[in-house]
Amino acid sequence: MLYLTNRFYLIWTLIILILIQSAIPAHALTIQEEEKLSVEFMELVRKEFEFIEDPVITGYVEKIGQKLLAEQPPPPFPYHFYVVKADVYNAFAGPAGHIFVNSGLIAAMESEEELAGILAHEIAHEISRHISEKIQRASKINLATLAGIAAGILLGASGAGAAANAVTIGSMAAGQSLSLAYSREDERQADGLALKYLFEAGYSAKGLLRMLKKIREKNWFGTDIIPAYLMTHPAAEERIAFLESWLEKNPDDPSTAQAETSADFAKAHARLVALYINPDIAENWFQSALEAPAAPSAYIDYGYGLLLARKGLRDDALHYLKKALEQRIFDPVILADLGRIYLLDGQYEDAEKALKGAVSIDPEYPIARFYLGRIQLEKKEYHQAAKTLDRLLETHPDYDPSIYYFLAEAYGRGDDPGKGHYYLGIYHYKKGDFKTAAFHLNRALKGGIIGDQKEEVKKTLQKIDREAAKAKREEEEKEPVRRPRWR
């Protein structure tokens, strides 16, 4: 792992505490134990962090991660790659092949080989079972220390930030919590394996070296806390020296100069900066890129157009997106965003033309199909909208919960109100509004839905009943015990 926030470090320690209290033996985890732990791990991480669910960005990061794994023996569990929405420089590996990179760290990158370097290091920690070994070391920590750290997390969750920090720092100072850190040997092994993975996938080690230097600089400037990286990753200078020495001895180290991979990085990077980084920081980044001596690439124009649209400047946004499209005329991503902004601006004919073009180039690109379905709804083409959105739901069921809302509108305004209630019920269930969900799902049953959807409705209603019973029990447990009035 290359850079941990203090918050994540505490979350990971809490998971270790849960694991120890569950009486899992004090040894390196088995594959089955690690997979079981990862379920609880992901629940905690999803509660603490916001994830970027953008197919252009996450799909690209996933592709690079899988490319690095492709040349290696099959791993014991499938690997998953995530992008966390946070401006902090951060990347970390969780149990059972879950690997995370912060948007802030990706924004600081300048090439695909830098991303590959980060991911290769994280993959190396996973394959070396360093996560499992951390559990073994954690079993030697005093449980009171771990309990104190856990208490700090819980206080933080309730809003008592200062108290949480005091408890956490006191607990860490009193105990051996730093034994959870990677050792120098862990880091050497991870860097050594990362070099192997990079070389075999056709990447240079220069990207990893550049990112280590960027992280080192970020550690010392612009922060008012000790970065968790310094606590968990020793010998940053030693690692930099090792990589520099290795590059000197290996002048034939490969390099990713392929045009397409560079284009993929430029597109994903520009989109991430434009849509998910602080707007003021993004504005400065794009202005610098546009004013650079070399002519800006299509994806600089594309990203700047997205940023302008984010700021509500749609006319200017359309201007830059058209400039980008002139250079990348068959790019479905640019076409889809052009259509999306036309739609937001009420220019439905131009929106439909652009979105149909994007779908014809890439029929499964979810953003294009999603907005094409919305255009068809605006034009009251309900049957066609339902067909478009149903196809999107088949290929990308987790793309956006609002798919269900728009499908409900397509069927409800069309000729199938039963399906309209079904999709509206599923939409409210996914949003956590169980009462409204139950109303519409019961209406769907009365409306005559059949087959798999009927069975799904019944199962969902059973889940809603269980959730309602659970919420009632929790509410009753919170109620204070009332004293008898005669006292």
Secondary structure, 3 states (H helix, E strand, C coil): CCECCHHHHHHHHHHHHHHHHCCCCCCCCCHHHHHHHHHHHHHHHHHHCCECCCHHHHHHHHHHHHHHHHCCCCCCCCCEEEEECCCCCCEEECHHHEEEEEHHHHHCCCCHHHHHHHHHHHHHHHHCCHHHHHHHHHCCCCHHHHHHHHHHHHHHHCCCHHHHHHHHHHHHHHCCHHHHCCCHHHHHHHHHHHHHHHHHHCCCCHHHHHHHHHHHHHHHCCCCCCCHHHHHCCCHHHHHHHHHHHHHHCCCCCCCCCHHHHHHHHHHHHHHHHHHCCHHHHHHHHHHHHCCCCCCCHHHHHHHHHHHHHCCCHHHHHHHHHHHHHHCCCCHHHHHHHHHHHHHCCCHHHHHHHHHHHHHHCCCCHHHHHHHHHHHHHCCCHHHHHHHHHHHHHHCCCCCCHHHHHHHHHHHHCCCHHHHHHHHHHHHHHCCCHHHHHHHHHHHHHCCCCCHHHHHHHHHHHHHHHHHHHHHHHHHHHCCCCCCCCC
